[in-house]
C-alpha cells in the first residue's frame, strides 16, 4: 500500500511503501537507522540485519544523504519518535544514489546556505517554516471566504505608484513606462465598490536599498478592502483575522513549532481585543524611555517600534499617525486634520509592523486637494479619483505582509527564511 509519512498514523501495524529521500543515517551493529523524508514529514526507518535480505541490508549501507528511494516497511507506534511513529523496513528500492551533497549536518554560513537555497529547503527547519507559512495562507483564505469576502486579483504591472513613493521597479510596457506593483490596494478599492468586501493575495515589490532583517525586495501581501466600513470596524476585522491564523497554526502545526523550538506560550496569549496606543501617546512613551531622537511628526523606525511592542506581550495597534508621514489617500480624523484614521499593528517580541491600514478618503473635493498636494497629475491616477465621483461611500482596508507574520509566528531572526526564494538587496540567485 502506497502512502505518505503524514498518513502513516492511519496504517499502524500495516506494511506500506513510501517514496522518500534519505535525510541522514546512522548504524549500531546489526541495526541501521534511516532518517527519511517525503515532503509531508520525517520518519525513522529501522533496518534489522536479521529481518531483511542480504541485498536490502547492503542497499541500506549504500545509501548516502539525499539519495532517493522507495522504502517498504511496517508502521509501528513509538512515543519517543518526533512523529510518534517509525517504520520497520522490509525492503528498499533505490532510485538514485546522490553524491557529494553540499549541505552536510555540520555548520554552514548563511551565505553558503542562501547560495544553496534550492537544497536548503529540504532541511527539517526550513520545511517546518514553510509548512507554517502554508497554514497561514490556508487560514487567510478560510477566514475571508467565511466572512463574505471575494478574492480579486490586482495587476502586477501598473502605470503608477500606489503610495506616491519612488521605490519602484521601472520597466517598459511597449512604448510606455510601467512599474512592478508595490501594492494592490488602489485596485482593491475599485473592487470593493463593485463587490462590497474583497481581498487580494499576491506579490509586491519595493526597490528599497535596505539590508535590515525585516525587509525583502519581493514579498507577499494580503490586502482586504471593505465598502461601508469605518476605521473602528477595520480594526476589529484585523484583530479577528490575526487571532484566527495564530490559532490555526497552534492547532495544526505543533510538530513544526517544536522543530523550531518556538515558545508557544507566547502565541497562546494572542486573543482579541488587542491593546491600542495613539501616536501621541507613543511619542510620549518613547520620550519617557529615553528616545531623544524622535519628535512629534516623525515616523517610527525599528528601535521605536520594538520599544513600543516590548511594553506589551501581544500585538498592539498604534493609531492616528500624522498626515504628513502617511499615504495621500488616508482620511483625516474629524476635527483634527493633522492626523489620519489609520493604524499600524506591531507584533510582539520585536517583529515590528505586520499590518498597516486606514479608513480611506471618500470625499471627492478632499481627494482633489490631496492630488494637488502630492502632485498627482499623471493621467494614470484619474480612475482612482473617479471612485469618489461615482457612488462614493466610507471604506477601509489594510495590508498584511505575509513574510513578517511568518517570521513572528516562527520566531525567526531574519525574514529571509520566511519565503521559499528570498529576493534581497544583493541576492537574486537561485
C-alpha positions in Angstrom: 0.0 0.0 0.0 1.5 3.4 -1.0 1.1 6.2 1.4 3.0 9.2 2.8 4.7 9.9 6.1 2.0 12.3 7.2 -0.6 9.5 6.7 1.2 6.6 8.4 -0.8 7.2 11.5 -3.7 5.5 9.7 -1.7 2.4 8.9 -0.3 1.2 12.3 0.7 -2.5 12.0 0.3 -2.5 8.2 3.0 -2.8 5.6 3.3 0.4 3.5 5.5 1.8 0.7 6.7 5.4 0.7 8.7 7.4 -1.8 11.4 9.1 0.2 14.8 10.8 0.4 17.5 9.9 2.9 18.0 12.9 5.3 20.6 11.2 7.4 21.5 7.7 8.7 23.5 6.0 11.5 24.4 2.4 12.3 24.7 0.4 15.5 25.9 -3.1 14.9 23.2 -5.1 13.1 20.8 -2.1 13.0 20.7 0.8 10.6 18.6 3.8 11.3 17.4 5.8 8.3 16.0 9.3 8.7 13.6 9.6 5.8 11.6 12.5 4.4 9.0 12.7 1.7 7.9 16.3 1.7 5.0 15.6 4.1 7.2 14.9 7.1 10.1 12.9 8.6 10.2 9.4 9.9 12.8 6.9 11.1 13.2 3.7 9.2 14.8 0.9 11.2 16.6 -1.8 9.2 17.4 -5.0 11.2 20.0 -7.2 9.5 18.3 -10.4 10.6 14.9 -9.3 9.2 15.8 -8.2 5.7 17.5 -9.8 2.7 21.3 -9.5 2.4 20.6 -7.4 -0.7 18.4 -4.9 1.2 20.9 -4.8 4.1 23.6 -3.8 1.6 21.3 -1.2 0.0 20.8 0.4 3.3 24.5 0.7 3.8 25.0 2.1 0.3 22.5 5.0 0.8 24.0 8.5 1.0 22.5 11.8 2.1 19.6 12.9 -0.2 19.6 9.6 -2.1 16.1 8.8 -3.4 14.4 5.5 -2.7 11.1 3.7 -2.2 11.1 2.1 1.2 8.6 -0.6 2.3 8.0 -1.4 5.9 5.6 -2.0 8.8 4.4 1.1 10.7 5.0 1.0 14.4 3.9 3.4 17.1 6.9 4.9 19.0 6.2 7.6 21.5 9.9 8.5 21.6 9.9 9.4 17.9 9.2 13.1 17.0 6.3 12.0 14.8 5.1 9.3 17.2 5.8 6.5 14.6 8.6 4.7 13.0 9.0 2.2 10.1 10.4 -1.3 10.5 11.9 -1.7 7.0 11.2 -4.8 5.0 12.7 -3.8 1.6 14.4 -1.0 -0.2 14.3 0.1 -3.8 17.0 2.6 -4.6 16.0 5.2 -7.3 19.2 7.3 -7.3 22.4 7.5 -5.2 23.3 11.1 -4.5 27.0 12.0 -4.5 28.7 14.9 -2.6 25.5 16.6 -1.3 26.8 20.0 -0.4 24.7 20.7 2.8 26.0 18.3 5.4 25.0 18.1 9.1 27.9 20.3 10.0 27.5 24.1 10.5 27.4 26.2 7.3 27.5 30.0 6.9 24.4 31.9 5.9 25.7 33.0 2.5 26.6 29.4 1.7 23.1 28.2 2.7 21.5 31.0 0.7 23.5 30.1 -2.4 22.1 26.6 -1.9 18.6 27.7 -1.0 17.2 25.2 -3.6 18.6 22.4 -1.4 18.4 24.1 2.0 14.6 23.9 1.6 14.9 20.2 2.3 16.1 20.6 5.9 13.7 20.0 8.8 13.9 23.6 9.9 13.1 25.1 6.5 10.4 22.5 6.0 8.8 23.5 9.3 8.9 27.2 8.5 7.3 26.8 5.0 4.6 24.5 6.3 3.6 27.1 8.9 3.6 29.7 6.0 1.3 27.4 4.1 -1.0 27.1 7.2 -1.2 30.9 7.5 -2.1 31.1 3.7 -4.8 28.5 4.2 -6.2 30.3 7.2 -6.3 33.5 5.3 -8.4 32.1 2.5 -10.7 30.4 5.1 -11.1 33.5 7.2 -12.0 35.9 4.4 -14.2 33.4 2.5 -16.1 32.6 5.7 -16.6 36.3 6.4 -18.2 37.1 3.0 -15.1 38.4 1.1 -14.4 37.7 -2.5 -10.9 37.3 -3.8 -9.9 39.8 -6.5 -6.5 39.8 -8.3 -5.0 43.2 -8.9 -2.4 43.7 -11.7 1.3 43.3 -11.1 2.2 45.8 -13.8 0.9 49.3 -13.1 1.2 52.7 -14.6 1.8 54.5 -11.3 2.9 54.1 -7.7 0.3 53.0 -5.2 1.5 55.4 -2.5 3.3 58.2 -4.4 6.7 56.9 -3.4 9.8 56.5 -5.6 10.9 53.0 -4.5 9.6 51.5 -7.8 10.9 48.9 -10.2 10.7 50.5 -13.6 10.1 48.6 -16.8 8.9 49.4 -20.3 5.4 48.5 -21.3 5.9 48.5 -25.0 6.3 52.3 -25.7 5.2 53.4 -22.2 6.6 53.4 -18.7 5.3 50.8 -16.3 6.2 49.7 -12.7 6.1 46.5 -10.7 3.3 46.9 -8.2 4.1 48.0 -4.6 0.5 47.2 -3.5 -2.8 46.2 -4.9 -4.7 48.5 -2.6 -5.9 51.1 -5.0 -7.3 48.4 -7.3 -8.9 46.7 -4.3 -10.8 49.9 -3.5 -12.2 49.8 -7.0 -13.2 46.2 -6.5 -14.8 47.0 -3.1 -17.1 49.5 -4.8 -18.3 46.6 -7.1 -18.3 43.6 -4.6 -18.5 45.2 -1.1 -15.9 43.1 0.7 -12.8 41.9 -1.2 -9.3 40.7 -0.6 -6.2 40.1 -2.7 -3.2 37.9 -2.0 -0.2 38.3 -4.3 3.4 39.6 -4.7 4.5 43.1 -4.2 7.9 44.8 -5.0 9.8 47.5 -3.2 13.0 48.9 -4.7 14.3 49.8 -1.2 18.1 49.6 -0.7 17.6 48.1 2.7 19.5 45.3 4.4 17.5 45.1 7.6 16.3 41.7 8.9 12.7 42.9 8.3 12.9 43.8 4.6 12.6 41.9 1.3 12.6 43.2 -2.2 9.8 40.8 -3.3 7.2 39.8 -0.7 3.5 38.7 -0.5 0.7 40.9 0.7 -2.8 40.1 1.9 -4.9 43.2 1.2 -8.6 43.3 2.2 -10.8 46.3 1.4 -14.4 46.9 2.6 -17.1 49.3 1.5 -19.4 50.8 4.2 -16.6 50.2 6.7 -15.2 52.7 9.1 -11.8 52.8 11.0 -13.2 51.1 14.1 -14.7 48.2 12.2 -11.5 47.8 10.2 -9.5 47.4 13.5 -11.9 44.7 14.7 -11.5 42.7 11.4 -7.7 43.0 11.6 -7.5 41.6 15.2 -10.0 38.8 14.4 -8.0 37.8 11.4 -4.6 37.8 13.2 -6.1 35.9 16.1 -7.6 33.3 13.7 -4.4 32.5 11.8 -2.4 32.3 15.0 -4.9 29.8 16.4 -4.9 27.8 13.2 -1.1 27.4 13.4 -1.3 26.4 17.1 -4.0 23.8 16.2 -2.3 22.3 13.1 1.4 22.9 13.3 2.5 21.7 16.8 5.2 19.4 15.3 6.6 22.2 13.1 6.7 24.7 16.1 8.5 22.0 18.1 11.1 21.6 15.4 11.7 25.4 15.5 11.9 25.4 19.3 9.1 28.1 19.4 7.8 29.1 22.8 4.1 28.6 22.0 3.0 30.1 25.3 3.7 33.5 23.8 1.4 32.7 20.8 -1.3 31.3 23.1 -1.7 34.8 24.6 -2.9 36.2 21.3 -6.6 37.0 21.9 -8.9 39.8 21.0 -9.2 42.7 21.7 -5.7 44.0 21.1 -4.4 47.0 23.1 -4.2 50.4 21.4 -2.0 53.4 21.8 -2.3 56.6 19.9 0.7 58.1 18.0 0.6 61.0 20.6 0.8 58.5 23.4 3.5 56.6 21.7 5.7 59.7 21.3 5.2 60.5 25.0 6.1 56.9 25.9 9.2 56.9 23.8 10.4 60.2 25.3 9.9 58.6 28.8 12.0 55.7 27.6 14.9 58.0 26.7 14.4 58.2 22.9 15.5 61.8 22.3 15.8 61.2 18.5 12.1 61.2 17.9 9.7 64.2 17.8 6.1 64.6 17.0 5.7 64.4 13.3 8.5 61.9 12.8 7.8 58.4 11.5 8.9 55.5 13.7 12.0 53.4 13.0 12.6 49.8 14.0 14.0 50.7 17.5 11.0 52.8 18.3 8.5 50.1 17.2 10.4 47.5 19.2 10.3 49.6 22.3 6.6 50.1 22.0 5.9 46.4 21.2 8.0 45.2 24.2 5.7 47.2 26.5 3.0 44.7 25.5 3.1 40.9 25.1 0.5 40.8 22.4 0.1 42.7 19.1 -0.6 46.4 19.7 -2.3 49.0 17.4 -0.6 52.4 17.1 -3.3 54.7 15.8 -3.8 58.2 14.3 -0.4 59.0 12.8 0.5 62.5 11.5 -1.0 63.1 8.0 2.4 64.0 6.6 4.0 60.6 7.3 1.2 58.6 5.8 -0.2 58.0 2.3 -2.3 60.6 0.5 -5.5 58.5 0.5 -6.0 58.3 4.3 -9.0 60.0 5.8 -8.2 62.8 8.4 -9.6 62.4 11.9 -12.7 64.7 12.1 -11.8 67.9 13.8 -8.1 67.1 13.7 -6.8 67.4 10.2 -3.1 66.9 11.1 -3.7 63.2 11.9 -5.4 60.4 10.0 -7.7 57.5 10.8 -5.0 54.8 10.5 -3.3 52.2 12.5 -0.1 50.1 12.3 -0.3 46.7 14.1 3.1 45.9 15.8 3.9 42.3 16.5 5.3 41.5 19.9 8.9 40.2 20.5 10.5 42.9 18.3 9.0 41.8 15.0 7.7 45.3 14.1 4.8 46.3 11.9 2.9 43.4 10.3 -0.2 45.4 9.3 -0.8 48.9 8.0 -4.4 50.0 7.5 -6.7 53.0 7.4 -10.0 54.5 6.5 -9.7 55.9 3.0 -10.8 59.4 1.9 -14.3 59.2 0.4 -14.9 62.9 -0.2 -14.2 63.9 -3.9 -13.2 67.5 -3.1 -10.8 66.5 -0.3 -9.2 63.9 -2.6 -8.8 66.6 -5.3 -6.9 68.6 -2.7 -4.7 65.7 -1.9 -3.9 65.2 -5.7 -2.7 68.8 -5.8 -0.6 68.5 -2.6 1.1 65.3 -3.9 1.4 66.5 -7.5 -0.6 63.5 -8.8 -1.2 65.0 -12.2 -0.4 61.8 -14.1 -3.5 60.7 -16.1 -2.8 57.2 -14.8 -4.3 58.3 -11.4 -7.6 59.6 -13.0 -9.5 56.3 -12.5 -8.8 56.3 -8.7 -10.3 59.8 -8.4 -13.4 58.7 -10.3 -14.1 56.2 -7.5 -15.0 59.2 -5.3 -17.1 60.7 -8.2 -19.5 57.8 -8.8 -21.2 56.5 -5.7 -18.5 57.1 -3.1 -19.0 55.5 0.3 -17.0 55.3 3.5 -14.5 52.4 3.1 -11.4 51.0 4.8 -8.8 48.4 4.4 -5.4 47.1 5.4 -2.4 45.1 4.2 -0.6 42.3 6.0 2.9 41.4 5.0 2.9 37.6 4.9 6.7 37.1 5.5 6.7 39.4 8.6 3.8 37.4 10.0 5.6 34.1 9.3 8.9 35.4 10.9 6.9 36.4 14.0 5.0 33.2 14.3 8.1 31.1 13.8 10.4 33.2 15.9 12.9 33.8 13.1 15.9 36.0 13.5 15.7 37.1 9.8 12.9 37.4 7.3 14.9 35.7 4.6 13.8 32.2 5.9 10.1 33.1 5.7 9.9 32.9 1.9 11.0 30.0 -0.3 13.4 32.0 -2.5 14.1 35.4 -0.9 15.0 38.4 -3.0 17.3 40.7 -1.1 19.4 43.8 -2.0 22.3 41.7 -3.2 20.6 38.4 -3.9 18.6 37.2 -6.9 20.1 33.7 -7.0 18.8 31.0 -7.0 
